[in-house]
Amino acid sequence: MWKTTTVILVLSIGVYYLISNTEQLKKPDLPETFWGSDKNKAASKEIRPFKIDVPKSVIDDLNKRLENPRLNVEPLEGVAWTYGLPAPFLKNIIEYWRTKYNWNERQALLNKYPQFVTNIQGLDIHFYHVKPSNLPKNKKIKVLPILIAHGWPGSVVEFQKIIPLLTTPKPDRDFVFEVIAPSLPGYGFSDAAVRPGLSPVHIGIIFKNLMARLGFERYYIQGGDWGSLITSSMAVVYPEKISGLHSNLCVNKPIDIWYLIGILFPSLVIDKQYENRVYPLKDKIYFLLEESGYFHIQATKPDTIGLALMNSPVSLAGYILEKFSTWTNKEYKTRKDGGLFEKFTLDELLDNVMLYWVTDSITTSVRLYAEQYAISNINLQIDDFPIDVPTACAIFPNELVYVPEKMIRNRYLNLIQINHMPGGGHFAAMEEPLLLANDIYDFVAKVEELSKKENKTATVIPEQDNKKTKKTKKTK
């Protein structure tokens, strides 16, 4: 009975899926919306140096708010982190934050790399712009621009360890990267929109304009979490500008007929060795439901949860740090310490929390969920378009979702590299910077080699023309 019902369900959804995909998609004509306040209409387009310099009064206020946290509730026996971040554990973190965490030192580290701000479409956009150093004098090294985009609840703090790996020449490569790492609008030191509608595809327009202002008309892009949606949309809308797309979260449509086909015939959908990452499907759906409560709140009432978090650094830390446990490895929630320090130091975790606190940007950051799932954005159907630019997908084993290669290839039509990484989860650049950097280098090396071959082919005179040339010489 169960199998019969499943077959009927699969066939019904399959028919609907095929019918709904018969309509020819047409790329929308996306305007370059002005997202800022009216006073910014006369804003200069210059690129201004930026340095993080948080007033002492902000830090003093923070420390006062950390003095008497209400963390007296005891967790249930034996639940570890399955009910969320335990109060006793958070109490220790807050004590460290208040008495040992040194913001002046951490701020200096975050100022290590050059930062800038420029006004684009009415918003001041903050970004790191790091050029390669120590270029060898005896070897010609090509410098390639790459834009890297973060997500939520991350920030540019995620890139502190991967930036030097990408901007330092490797002995076995004839290229190195010039890194542009912007803060998403509404995150950290980038302005937030003053009107609704700024979704990932519209952020992609802003980032395209940022790269143009920096003088780059063609470049590589990389992203995870929201960064993956933003960079994928850039590849859809501006393929002529994208040399290659590297993602550590390649996704297809949320509802894909192949997932259902795999219930009955998993071998048609996924390799045997990765089958347990998707099936039984009901277990994976249960896991996503269990871990996605935040998602529904932020996609529907972002300002409500924002108000609760922006008034308490204790609540903000608890809300964000819990994600750095579960999203790094879902098994960590069964441990008393949440596995929080397996991949991160407490200082760098607090650096990330601080960027949300000192900029008052938690509310404006979570609004991105509401904008992505607004009907006006869904109607654009950007996520339905295939991607033709050269693409690489790095699949980390502890990522929240696993998308089989077959489904990835359905959207990324020019997939030239797909690797299952030996370790790591959702925050790849922060957890496994060397693995991610090496995967980016490998991908770009392949794209550059293919580009060289194409250029050589384009300059070769066709055989027929060769013959004509020879005949002409003989008659002379």
Protein Blocks (a to p, Z undefined) as FASTA:
>chain_A
ZZmmmmmmmmmmmmmmmmmmmpccdddddddddfbdfklmmgcfbdcdddddddfklmmm
mmmmmmmccffbccdehklmmnopcfklmmmmmmmmmmmmcfklmmmmmmmpccddddee
hiacdddddddehiafkbccdddddddddddfddfklmmmmmmmmmpccfkbcbdcdddd
dddehiajbccdfbehiafklmmmmmmmmmmmnopabdcdddehjllmmmmmmmmmmmml
mnbdcdfbdcddfbdfklmmmmmmmmlmocfklmmmmbcfklmmmmmmmmmmmmmmmmmm
mmlmmmmmmmomklmmmmmmmmmmmmmomklmmpfnlommmmbcfklmmmmmmmmmmnop
mmmmmmmmmmmmgmklmmnommmpccfbdcdddddfkbfbdcdfklmmmmmmmbcbdcdd
fbdcfklmlmmmmlmmmmmmmmmmmmmmmmmmmmmmmmpccfklmmmmmmmmmmZZ
